[in-house]
Amino acid sequence: MANEPLDLVDWRFTIDFEGIAWAVFDRAGESVNALGRRPLEELEHIIQWIAAQAKVNGVRGLGILSGKENCFVVGADINEFDEFDTEESVSSTINTVTEILNKIEGLEITVVCGINGACLGGGLELALACHYRVATSVDITRIGFPEVKLGIIPGFNGTARAIRQVGPVFALQNMLNGSMLSASVSRKAGYIDELVENSAQLRWRVRKAILSESKSRPVKSISFIMTKWPFRSFIANKISKEVGKKINPEHYPAPFQLIKLFKHCGGSHKALKLAETKAFAPLMLSETSRNLRRVFKLSEQLKAQAPRNIRFKPLRVHVIGAGVMGADIAGYCVAAGMQASLQDLSTDILKSGLKKQEKLFKKRFKTSSEYNAAKSRLIADPEGKYIARADIIIEAVVEKLDVKQELLATIEPSLKPGAVLCTNTSSLMIEEIAKKLQDKDRLIGIHFFNPVEKMPLVEVIRGVGSRDKDIHRGCIFVRSIGKLPLIVKSSPGFLVNRVLTPYMFAAFQRLEAGEDMMQIDQAAKVFGMPIGPIELADRVGLDVCLHVSKILNKDFNLPSLARLLANDKLGKKSGEGFYVWKDNAPITSIVNTEQSYLCQLGHELLKPLVVECIRCRDEKIVGSSDLIDAGVIFGTGFAPFRGGPLEYAKSFNKTATNYHFT
């Protein structure tokens, strides 16, 4: 049967000799597929043609595939979200898309989609509108609804279809945490009907499903009882209470709106679809969503710090120093698929560092073969024999300039050509550390944050003479282990520690003036910080805080801090600092303070951090204002819904009448 002459840019539409229509999404000029205006218009043309011509042309079914190698559809094109300025314009566009998906669902012929790679957000909503779903079982295939991370909810009737397909309990959990599920978990849940081993088998299996007129069957489970009243109210109230323990509805309204939709409309598929569409527009136009979309774009800017046009694939890492940071860096590299050798003068410290990584491996690898393979890739190397084979060498010894200088000079002759030499320093100048090297311009900084497993940012420090080639390779290494690189100029404290120090020490000064410690920390949390400045200092280590302050030439006269240090009360690591620590957490009590005061205090607490960010911008510590916001969000946990410290200062100065950042 001849191909149909539709005028398409982002889709390829053909009909094969068996009467199967194929719609292949391959968005022009993009590395991934996202549902923007033109792709959706073209999909509508395809569906309209199918609806009108299927019987006439003997079309037996429609297969929807991706033309991208490792991506089905990553979701809607959030770059187009900023074009909307009224709820009416949002709702009009949403209604157009939901009508397209309703038409797909209502086609008389069988519609099957084949998924390989990311199937997220709007991509999953498209898939759920199809009659049957086949996916590859490879690791890159990920299914989920990440919308809450953008301050919104599924907008193309994904809420209603997901609840109908997999049951309300699983669907709500998935939508509320925004997680990406593996293909096997998605198959077990019911999002996916069938798995194939690889992409080469995908089209053939989609064809077979079409010819057999396969239809997906929603999972039948006792959880569907929860869609009935009063069970629906009970489960909604319980989930809302649990979510409320983690996030503030004033800061992040989308999850609570999702729960509310289920509570009031979850008993009717039709009512839930209508209510979802109505709820979507105000969320998308909210300040929270605007800022969270900005944070997503900032993360993409960080990823772009690693050039794609440089051929460098690090496979072997050598870490010197098996203390907490060094061992965790090596373990994390292994968890990301690399081989890591770990070196230390102390046999006991080396053994302890290796042993500690077993917990990470058990969390990451579910089968014994994967776990054992990971353990075999983490090599004890007390004599440094693996240095000569390593693509990346990371020095992670004590933060003392002379120790680092001597060590790096000793290992320099052993490095292979092209290997990247790094120092994991939190505050020391790269050019100072490199002074005893023969090739001083070879050294770069790689600053990981503690805990390595959880903190997404890694500062890549450019010394005065550091070569672009090595900086770029350092960024590629950071991306290859799933972290976000930020190129920072070598200067005291770099970016993250520099902006955190005045923030923490200003809080210390409030303590000296008699303010309540727990009230200070609570005010920071009300602002949106993950933890308060006093608890943060305890977690970092009070000795480390003092060391960094000296590097920054900050003269803080704080008797309370001096007393704690004199008594070896260093914070969490010693069991006591400002707080007493038990079971890995500080012992706290309830703070009974008016919310309005905590809000004002939170702003006052964050002012030193914001002001220091402005100075870093003016001194060009990183490449742009956006990158400062990105670094502070991903390096400190600065309230994402505020869009970053500089963005917050900009918006605050527009609305405040008597208070400005300077």
C-alpha positions as CSV (number, residue, x, y, z in Angstrom):
1,M,0.0,0.0,0.0
2,A,1.4,3.4,-0.9
3,N,2.6,5.9,1.7
4,E,0.2,8.7,2.4
5,P,1.4,12.2,1.3
6,L,0.8,14.1,4.6
7,D,2.9,17.3,5.0
8,L,4.9,16.4,8.1
9,V,8.1,17.7,9.7
10,D,8.3,16.0,13.1
11,W,6.5,12.7,12.2
12,R,7.0,10.1,9.5
13,F,3.7,8.5,8.5
14,T,3.6,5.4,6.3
15,I,1.3,2.4,5.7
16,D,2.9,-1.0,5.0
17,F,1.9,-3.9,2.9
18,E,0.0,-5.5,5.8
19,G,-2.2,-2.4,6.2
20,I,-0.5,-1.2,9.3
21,A,-0.1,2.5,9.7
22,W,3.1,3.7,11.3
23,A,3.5,7.1,13.0
24,V,7.2,7.6,13.9
25,F,7.9,10.7,16.1
26,D,11.3,12.2,15.2
27,R,11.2,15.9,16.1
28,A,13.3,17.8,13.7
29,G,16.5,19.5,15.0
30,E,16.2,18.0,18.5
31,S,18.0,15.2,20.2
32,V,14.9,14.1,22.1
33,N,11.1,14.1,21.4
34,A,9.0,16.6,23.3
35,L,5.3,17.4,22.6
36,G,5.3,20.9,21.3
37,R,2.8,22.8,19.2
38,R,3.9,21.6,15.8
39,P,4.3,17.9,16.7
40,L,0.9,17.9,18.3
41,E,-0.7,19.6,15.2
42,E,0.9,17.0,13.0
43,L,-0.3,14.2,15.3
44,E,-3.8,15.6,15.0
45,H,-3.5,15.5,11.2
46,I,-2.4,11.9,11.4
47,I,-5.3,10.9,13.6
48,Q,-7.8,12.8,11.6
49,W,-6.6,11.0,8.4
50,I,-6.8,7.6,10.2
51,A,-10.3,8.3,11.5
52,A,-11.5,9.3,8.0
53,Q,-9.6,7.0,5.8
54,A,-8.8,3.8,7.8
55,K,-11.8,1.8,6.4
56,V,-11.4,3.1,2.9
57,N,-7.7,2.3,2.7
58,G,-7.9,-1.0,4.6
59,V,-5.8,0.2,7.6
60,R,-5.8,-2.5,10.3
61,G,-4.1,-0.6,13.0
62,L,-1.7,2.2,14.1
63,G,1.7,1.7,15.6
64,I,3.3,4.8,17.3
65,L,7.1,4.7,17.6
66,S,10.0,7.1,18.2
67,G,12.6,7.9,15.7
68,K,15.1,8.8,18.4
69,E,17.5,6.1,19.5
70,N,17.1,6.3,23.3
71,C,13.9,8.3,23.8
72,F,10.2,7.8,23.3
73,V,8.8,11.2,24.5
74,V,10.3,13.1,27.4
75,G,7.0,15.1,27.9
76,A,5.5,18.4,26.8
77,D,7.9,21.1,25.6
78,I,8.3,23.3,28.6
79,N,10.0,26.0,26.5
80,E,6.5,26.8,25.1
81,F,4.9,27.1,28.6
82,D,6.2,30.6,29.1
83,E,4.2,31.8,26.0
84,F,1.0,31.4,28.0
85,D,-0.2,34.4,30.1
86,T,-3.9,33.6,30.8
87,E,-5.8,30.6,32.2
88,E,-8.0,30.8,29.1
89,S,-5.0,30.3,26.7
90,V,-3.7,27.4,28.8
91,S,-7.1,25.7,29.0
92,S,-7.7,26.1,25.2
93,T,-4.4,24.4,24.4
94,I,-4.9,21.7,26.9
95,N,-8.4,21.0,25.6
96,T,-7.0,20.7,22.1
97,V,-4.4,18.1,23.2
98,T,-6.9,16.1,25.3
99,E,-9.2,15.9,22.3
100,I,-6.4,14.4,20.2
101,L,-5.7,11.8,22.9
102,N,-9.5,11.1,23.2
103,K,-9.6,10.5,19.4
104,I,-6.7,8.1,19.6
105,E,-8.4,6.2,22.4
106,G,-11.7,6.2,20.5
107,L,-10.2,4.9,17.2
108,E,-11.9,1.7,16.0
109,I,-8.6,0.2,14.8
110,T,-6.0,-1.0,17.3
111,V,-3.4,1.6,18.4
112,V,-0.2,0.2,19.9
113,C,2.8,2.3,21.0
114,G,6.3,1.0,21.3
115,I,8.5,2.5,24.0
116,N,12.3,2.6,24.1
117,G,13.9,5.1,26.4
118,A,12.2,7.9,28.4
119,C,8.4,7.9,28.4
120,L,7.6,10.7,30.7
121,G,4.8,13.2,31.5
122,G,3.0,13.9,28.3
123,G,4.7,11.0,26.7
124,L,3.1,8.6,29.2
125,E,-0.2,10.4,28.7
126,L,0.0,9.7,25.0
127,A,1.0,6.1,25.7
128,L,-2.0,5.6,28.1
129,A,-4.4,6.8,25.4
130,C,-3.2,3.9,23.2
131,H,-4.9,0.6,23.4
132,Y,-1.8,-1.4,24.1
133,R,1.8,-0.6,25.2
134,V,5.0,-2.5,24.4
135,A,8.4,-1.4,25.9
136,T,12.0,-2.5,25.9
137,S,13.3,-3.9,29.2
138,V,16.6,-2.1,28.8
139,D,17.9,0.2,31.6
140,I,17.3,3.4,29.6
141,T,13.6,2.8,29.4
142,R,11.9,4.9,32.2
143,I,8.2,5.5,32.8
144,G,6.7,8.2,35.0
145,F,5.0,11.5,35.7
146,P,7.6,14.1,36.8
147,E,5.1,17.0,36.6
148,V,5.1,17.8,40.3
149,K,8.8,18.6,40.0
150,L,7.7,21.4,37.6
151,G,4.9,22.7,40.0
152,I,2.1,21.2,37.9
153,I,0.1,18.0,37.5
154,P,-0.5,15.8,34.5
155,G,-2.5,17.9,32.1
156,F,-3.5,15.7,29.2
157,N,-5.9,13.5,31.4
158,G,-3.0,11.5,32.6
159,T,-4.3,11.6,36.2
160,A,-7.6,9.9,35.2
161,R,-6.1,7.4,32.8
162,A,-3.3,6.4,35.2
163,I,-5.8,5.8,38.1
164,R,-8.0,3.8,35.8
165,Q,-5.0,1.8,34.5
166,V,-2.9,0.9,37.5
167,G,-5.2,1.8,40.4
168,P,-5.4,4.9,42.6
169,V,-2.8,4.0,45.2
170,F,0.1,3.2,42.8
171,A,-0.9,6.0,40.4
172,L,-1.0,8.6,43.2
173,Q,2.3,7.5,44.7
174,N,4.0,7.7,41.3
175,M,2.6,11.1,40.4
176,L,3.2,12.6,43.9
177,N,6.9,11.6,44.0
178,G,7.6,12.3,40.3
179,S,9.8,9.2,40.1
180,M,10.8,7.4,37.0
181,L,10.1,3.7,37.0
182,S,12.0,0.9,35.3
183,A,10.3,-1.0,32.5
184,S,9.9,-4.1,34.7
185,V,8.3,-2.2,37.5
186,S,6.0,-0.4,35.0
187,R,5.0,-3.8,33.6
188,K,4.2,-5.2,37.0
189,A,2.2,-2.1,37.8
190,G,0.2,-2.2,34.6
191,Y,1.5,0.9,32.7
192,I,3.2,-1.5,30.2
193,D,1.5,-4.6,28.8
194,E,4.4,-6.4,27.3
195,L,8.2,-6.2,27.4
196,V,10.8,-7.0,24.7
197,E,14.5,-7.4,25.2
198,N,15.8,-4.6,23.0
199,S,14.7,-2.0,20.4
200,A,15.4,-4.3,17.5
201,Q,12.4,-6.4,18.6
202,L,10.1,-3.5,19.3
203,R,8.5,-2.8,15.9
204,W,8.0,-6.5,15.2
205,R,6.2,-6.9,18.6
206,V,4.1,-3.8,18.0
207,R,3.1,-5.3,14.6
208,K,2.1,-8.6,16.2
209,A,0.0,-6.8,18.8
210,I,-1.8,-4.8,16.1
211,L,-2.5,-7.9,14.0
212,S,-3.9,-9.8,17.1
213,E,-5.9,-6.7,18.1
214,S,-4.4,-6.7,21.6
215,K,-6.1,-4.6,24.2
216,S,-4.7,-3.5,27.5
217,R,-6.5,-4.6,30.6
218,P,-6.4,-2.3,33.7
219,V,-5.0,-4.0,36.7
220,K,-7.8,-5.4,38.9
221,S,-6.9,-4.9,42.5
222,I,-8.4,-4.3,45.9
223,S,-6.9,-0.8,45.6
224,F,-9.8,0.2,43.2
225,I,-12.1,0.1,46.3
226,M,-10.2,3.2,47.3
227,T,-12.0,5.1,44.4
228,K,-15.3,4.6,46.3
229,W,-16.5,6.9,49.1
230,P,-15.7,6.9,52.1
231,F,-12.5,5.0,51.3
232,R,-11.4,7.6,48.8
233,S,-11.7,10.4,51.5
234,F,-9.8,8.3,54.0
235,I,-6.9,7.5,51.7
236,A,-6.7,11.1,50.4
237,N,-6.6,12.6,53.9
238,K,-3.9,10.1,54.9
239,I,-1.8,10.8,51.9
240,S,-2.2,14.6,52.3
241,K,-1.0,14.3,55.9
242,E,2.1,12.3,54.9
243,V,2.9,14.7,52.0
244,G,2.4,17.7,54.4
245,K,5.2,16.4,56.6
246,K,7.6,16.8,53.8
247,I,6.5,19.9,51.9
248,N,4.6,23.1,52.5
249,P,1.4,23.5,50.4
250,E,2.1,27.2,50.2
251,H,5.4,26.5,48.5
252,Y,4.4,23.4,46.5
253,P,0.6,23.4,45.8
254,A,0.6,20.9,43.0
255,P,0.8,17.6,45.0
256,F,-2.0,18.8,47.3
257,Q,-4.1,19.8,44.2
258,L,-3.6,16.3,42.9
259,I,-4.8,14.7,46.1
260,K,-7.8,17.0,46.2
261,L,-8.7,16.0,42.7
262,F,-8.7,12.4,43.6
263,K,-10.7,13.0,46.8
264,H,-13.5,14.9,45.2
265,C,-13.6,13.4,41.6
266,G,-11.7,10.1,41.8
267,G,-15.0,8.1,41.7
268,S,-15.7,9.1,38.2
269,H,-13.3,8.8,35.2
270,K,-15.2,11.5,33.3
271,A,-15.4,13.9,36.2
272,L,-11.7,13.5,37.0
273,K,-10.7,14.3,33.4
274,L,-12.7,17.5,33.5
275,A,-11.5,18.5,36.9
276,E,-7.9,17.8,36.0
277,T,-8.1,20.1,33.0
278,K,-9.6,22.9,35.1
279,A,-7.0,22.6,37.8
280,F,-4.0,22.6,35.5
281,A,-4.1,26.2,34.2
282,P,-3.7,28.1,37.5
283,L,-0.9,25.7,38.6
284,M,1.0,26.3,35.3
285,L,0.7,30.1,35.6
286,S,1.8,30.1,39.3
287,E,5.1,31.6,40.5
288,T,6.1,28.2,41.9
289,S,5.7,26.5,38.5
290,R,7.5,29.3,36.7
291,N,10.5,29.0,39.1
292,L,10.6,25.2,39.1
293,R,10.6,25.2,35.3
294,R,13.5,27.6,35.6
295,V,15.3,25.2,37.9
296,F,14.8,22.5,35.3
297,K,16.4,24.7,32.6
298,L,19.2,25.6,35.0
299,S,20.0,21.9,35.4
300,E,20.2,21.6,31.6
301,Q,22.7,24.5,31.6
302,L,24.8,22.7,34.1
303,K,24.7,19.5,31.9
304,A,25.8,21.7,29.0
305,Q,29.0,22.5,30.8
306,A,30.2,19.1,29.6
307,P,30.8,19.5,25.8
308,R,29.3,16.8,23.6
309,N,31.9,17.3,20.8
310,I,34.9,16.2,22.9
311,R,35.7,12.5,22.6
312,F,36.5,11.4,26.2
313,K,35.1,8.4,28.0
314,P,36.5,7.9,31.4
315,L,36.4,4.3,32.5
316,R,39.0,4.1,35.3
317,V,39.2,6.4,38.4
318,H,42.0,6.4,41.0
319,V,41.2,8.1,44.3
320,I,43.9,8.9,46.8
321,G,42.6,9.2,50.4
322,A,40.1,6.7,51.7
323,G,38.5,8.9,54.3
324,V,34.8,9.7,54.2
325,M,34.9,11.8,51.0
326,G,37.5,9.8,49.1
327,A,35.9,6.4,49.8
328,D,32.5,7.7,48.9
329,I,33.7,9.3,45.7
330,A,35.3,6.0,44.6
331,G,32.2,4.0,45.6
332,Y,29.9,6.4,43.7
333,C,32.1,6.0,40.6
334,V,31.8,2.3,40.8
335,A,28.0,2.5,41.2
336,A,28.0,4.6,38.0
337,G,29.7,1.7,36.2
338,M,33.4,2.7,36.4
339,Q,36.3,0.9,37.9
340,A,37.8,2.7,40.9
341,S,41.0,2.1,42.7
342,L,41.3,3.5,46.2
343,Q,44.6,4.3,47.9
344,D,45.5,5.3,51.4
345,L,48.6,5.0,53.7
346,S,46.5,3.5,56.5
347,T,45.4,-0.1,55.9
348,D,42.6,0.3,58.5
349,I,41.2,3.4,56.9
350,L,41.4,1.8,53.5
351,K,39.5,-1.3,54.7
352,S,36.9,0.8,56.4
353,G,36.4,2.9,53.3
354,L,35.9,-0.1,51.1
355,K,33.5,-1.8,53.5
356,K,31.4,1.3,53.8
357,Q,30.6,1.2,50.0
358,E,28.8,-2.1,50.4
359,K,25.8,-0.3,51.7
360,L,25.6,1.8,48.5
361,F,26.1,-1.2,46.3
362,K,23.3,-3.1,48.0
363,K,21.0,-0.1,47.5
364,R,21.9,0.3,43.8
365,F,22.2,-3.3,42.7
366,K,19.3,-5.7,43.2
367,T,20.9,-8.9,42.0
368,S,23.8,-10.7,43.5
369,S,25.7,-10.8,40.2
370,E,25.4,-7.0,39.8
371,Y,26.4,-6.5,43.5
372,N,29.4,-8.8,43.2
373,A,30.5,-7.2,39.9
374,A,30.4,-3.7,41.6
375,K,32.5,-5.0,44.5
376,S,35.1,-6.4,42.1
377,R,35.4,-3.0,40.3
378,L,36.3,-1.3,43.6
379,I,40.0,-2.1,44.1
380,A,42.2,-1.6,47.2
381,D,45.4,-0.1,45.9
382,P,47.6,0.9,48.9
383,E,50.7,1.4,46.8
384,G,49.1,3.3,43.9
385,K,49.8,0.8,41.2
386,Y,46.7,1.7,39.3
387,I,47.6,5.4,38.9
388,A,49.2,4.7,35.6
389,R,46.1,3.2,34.1
390,A,43.6,5.7,35.4
391,D,41.7,8.2,33.2
392,I,40.9,10.4,36.2
393,I,43.0,10.8,39.3
394,I,41.4,12.4,42.3
395,E,43.4,13.5,45.3
396,A,41.1,13.6,48.3
397,V,43.5,13.8,51.3
398,V,43.4,16.2,54.3
399,E,42.7,19.8,53.5
400,K,46.3,21.0,54.0
401,L,48.2,22.8,51.3
402,D,51.6,21.3,51.9
403,V,50.3,17.7,52.1
404,K,48.4,18.1,48.8
405,Q,51.4,19.7,47.1
406,E,53.8,17.0,48.1
407,L,51.5,14.2,47.2
408,L,50.6,15.5,43.7
409,A,54.2,16.1,42.9
410,T,55.1,12.6,43.9
411,I,52.4,10.9,41.6
412,E,52.8,13.3,38.6
413,P,55.5,11.1,36.8
414,S,53.2,8.1,37.0
415,L,50.3,9.7,35.1
416,K,49.5,8.5,31.6
417,P,49.2,11.0,28.8
418,G,45.7,12.5,28.7
419,A,44.8,11.6,32.2
420,V,43.0,14.3,34.2
421,L,44.6,15.2,37.5
422,C,42.1,16.5,40.1
423,T,42.2,17.7,43.6
424,N,39.1,17.4,45.8
425,T,39.5,20.6,47.7
426,S,36.7,22.6,49.4
427,S,38.5,26.0,49.6
428,L,42.2,25.9,48.6
429,M,43.4,27.8,45.5
430,I,44.1,25.4,42.6
431,E,47.2,27.3,41.5
432,E,48.6,27.2,45.0
433,I,48.1,23.4,45.2
434,A,49.8,23.0,41.8
435,K,53.0,25.0,42.6
436,K,55.2,21.9,43.0
437,L,54.1,20.2,39.8
438,Q,56.2,20.1,36.7
439,D,53.1,20.8,34.6
440,K,51.3,23.2,36.8
441,D,48.5,23.9,34.3
442,R,47.4,20.2,34.4
443,L,45.7,20.4,37.7
444,I,42.0,21.1,38.1
445,G,39.7,21.1,41.1
446,I,36.8,18.6,41.5
447,H,34.8,19.6,44.6
448,F,32.3,17.0,45.7
449,F,29.8,17.8,48.5
450,N,28.9,15.6,51.4
451,P,27.1,13.2,51.3
452,V,28.4,12.3,47.8
453,E,25.5,10.0,47.0
454,K,22.8,12.7,47.6
455,M,24.4,16.0,46.5
456,P,23.9,16.5,42.8
457,L,26.4,19.3,42.2
458,V,30.2,19.0,41.7
459,E,32.3,22.2,41.3
460,V,34.9,21.9,38.6
461,I,37.5,24.5,39.6
462,R,39.6,26.3,37.0
463,G,43.0,27.4,38.2
464,V,44.7,30.5,36.7
465,G,46.5,28.3,34.2
466,S,44.1,25.3,33.9
467,R,43.7,24.2,30.3
468,D,40.2,24.2,28.7
469,K,40.8,20.6,27.6
470,D,41.2,19.4,31.2
471,I,38.3,21.4,32.5
472,H,36.0,20.0,29.8
473,R,37.2,16.5,30.5
474,G,36.5,17.0,34.2
475,C,33.0,18.1,33.4
476,I,32.5,15.1,31.1
477,F,33.6,12.9,34.0
478,V,31.1,14.5,36.4
479,R,28.3,14.0,33.9
480,S,29.4,10.4,33.3
481,I,28.6,9.6,37.0
482,G,25.3,11.4,36.8
483,K,26.3,14.6,38.6
484,L,25.9,18.2,37.5
485,P,29.2,20.1,36.8
486,L,29.6,23.8,37.5
487,I,32.8,25.5,36.2
488,V,34.0,27.9,38.9
489,K,37.0,30.2,39.0
490,S,39.7,29.4,41.6
491,S,39.0,31.9,44.4
492,P,38.6,31.5,48.2
493,G,35.7,29.2,48.9
494,F,34.8,28.9,45.2
495,L,31.0,29.4,45.0
496,V,29.0,27.2,47.4
497,N,31.2,27.4,50.5
498,R,31.7,31.1,49.9
499,V,28.0,31.9,49.9
500,L,27.2,29.5,52.8
501,T,29.8,30.8,55.2
502,P,28.3,34.3,55.8
503,Y,24.9,32.7,56.0
504,M,25.9,30.3,58.7
505,F,28.1,32.8,60.6
506,A,25.3,35.4,60.6
507,A,23.1,32.7,62.2
508,F,25.9,32.1,64.8
509,Q,25.9,35.8,65.6
510,R,22.2,35.7,66.3
511,L,22.9,32.9,68.8
512,E,25.5,35.1,70.4
513,A,22.8,37.8,70.7
514,G,20.5,35.5,72.5
515,E,18.1,34.3,69.8
516,D,16.7,30.7,70.0
517,M,18.7,28.2,67.9
518,M,15.7,26.1,67.0
519,Q,13.7,29.1,66.0
520,I,16.5,30.2,63.7
521,D,16.5,26.8,62.0
522,Q,12.8,26.7,61.8
523,A,12.6,30.1,60.1
524,A,15.1,28.9,57.4
525,K,12.8,25.9,56.8
526,V,9.8,28.1,56.5
527,F,11.7,30.1,53.9
528,G,12.2,26.8,52.0
529,M,15.6,25.6,53.0
530,P,16.0,21.8,53.5
531,I,17.6,22.4,56.9
532,G,18.5,25.4,59.0
533,P,21.9,27.1,59.2
534,I,22.8,25.9,62.7
535,E,22.0,22.3,61.9
536,L,23.8,22.6,58.6
537,A,27.0,23.8,60.4
538,D,26.7,20.8,62.8
539,R,26.4,18.5,59.8
540,V,29.4,20.0,57.9
541,G,31.5,20.1,61.1
542,L,32.2,23.2,63.2
543,D,35.9,22.7,62.7
544,V,35.4,22.7,58.9
545,C,33.2,25.8,59.1
546,L,35.9,27.7,61.0
547,H,38.6,26.5,58.6
548,V,36.6,27.8,55.6
549,S,36.0,31.1,57.3
550,K,39.8,31.6,57.7
551,I,40.3,30.7,54.1
552,L,37.8,33.5,53.3
553,N,39.6,35.9,55.6
554,K,36.4,36.3,57.7
555,D,37.2,37.4,61.2
556,F,34.2,36.1,63.2
557,N,34.5,36.7,67.0
558,L,32.2,33.9,68.3
559,P,32.9,32.8,71.9
560,S,30.2,30.1,71.7
561,L,31.8,28.5,68.7
562,A,35.2,28.7,70.3
563,R,33.9,27.0,73.4
564,L,32.4,24.1,71.5
565,L,35.6,23.6,69.5
566,A,37.8,23.7,72.6
567,N,35.7,20.9,74.0
568,D,35.9,18.8,70.8
569,K,32.2,19.3,70.2
570,L,32.5,19.4,66.4
571,G,28.9,18.7,65.4
572,K,27.3,15.5,64.1
573,K,30.5,13.6,63.7
574,S,31.4,13.9,67.4
575,G,27.8,13.5,68.6
576,E,27.4,17.0,69.8
577,G,27.9,20.6,68.5
578,F,25.3,23.2,68.8
579,Y,22.8,20.3,68.9
580,V,23.1,17.0,70.6
581,W,22.8,14.2,68.0
582,K,21.1,10.9,68.3
583,D,20.4,8.2,65.7
584,N,21.9,10.5,62.9
585,A,19.5,13.4,63.8
586,P,19.7,16.4,66.0
587,I,17.5,16.4,69.2
588,T,15.0,19.2,68.7
589,S,11.8,20.5,70.3
590,I,8.6,22.2,68.9
591,V,9.0,25.9,68.0
592,N,6.0,27.9,69.1
593,T,6.4,31.1,67.1
594,E,4.0,33.0,64.9
595,Q,4.4,32.1,61.2
596,S,4.5,35.7,60.1
597,Y,7.6,36.3,62.3
598,L,9.3,33.1,61.0
599,C,8.7,34.3,57.4
600,Q,10.3,37.6,58.1
601,L,13.2,36.0,60.0
602,G,13.7,33.5,57.2
603,H,14.3,36.4,54.8
604,E,16.7,38.1,57.2
605,L,18.6,34.9,57.6
606,L,19.1,34.4,53.8
607,K,20.1,37.9,53.1
608,P,23.8,37.3,53.7
609,L,23.8,34.4,51.3
610,V,21.9,36.4,48.6
611,V,24.2,39.4,49.0
612,E,27.3,37.1,48.6
613,C,25.8,35.6,45.5
614,I,25.5,39.2,44.1
615,R,29.2,39.7,44.8
616,C,30.1,36.4,43.1
617,R,28.1,37.5,40.1
618,D,29.9,40.8,39.9
619,E,33.3,39.1,40.3
620,K,32.4,36.5,37.6
621,I,33.1,33.6,39.8
622,V,31.0,31.5,37.4
623,G,29.9,32.1,33.8
624,S,26.6,33.8,34.4
625,S,23.9,34.8,36.9
626,D,21.9,31.7,35.9
627,L,24.8,29.5,36.8
628,I,25.1,31.1,40.2
629,D,21.5,30.3,40.8
630,A,22.0,26.8,39.5
631,G,25.1,26.2,41.7
632,V,23.4,27.4,44.9
633,I,20.2,25.5,44.3
634,F,21.9,22.2,43.5
635,G,24.9,22.8,45.9
636,T,23.0,24.0,49.0
637,G,19.4,23.0,48.5
638,F,18.3,26.7,48.2
639,A,14.5,26.7,48.0
640,P,13.9,25.6,44.4
641,F,10.4,27.1,44.3
642,R,12.0,30.6,44.6
643,G,14.1,30.0,41.4
644,G,17.5,30.7,42.9
645,P,19.0,33.4,45.2
646,L,19.5,36.0,42.4
647,E,16.0,35.3,40.9
648,Y,14.6,35.6,44.4
649,A,16.4,38.9,45.0
650,K,15.1,40.2,41.7
651,S,11.4,39.3,42.5
652,F,11.7,40.5,46.1
653,N,13.0,43.9,45.2
654,K,10.1,44.3,42.8
655,T,7.5,43.7,45.6
656,A,9.2,44.9,48.8
657,T,8.6,48.5,49.7
658,N,11.1,49.0,52.4
659,Y,13.8,46.3,52.0
660,H,16.2,45.6,49.2
661,F,19.2,43.4,48.7
662,T,22.4,45.4,48.1
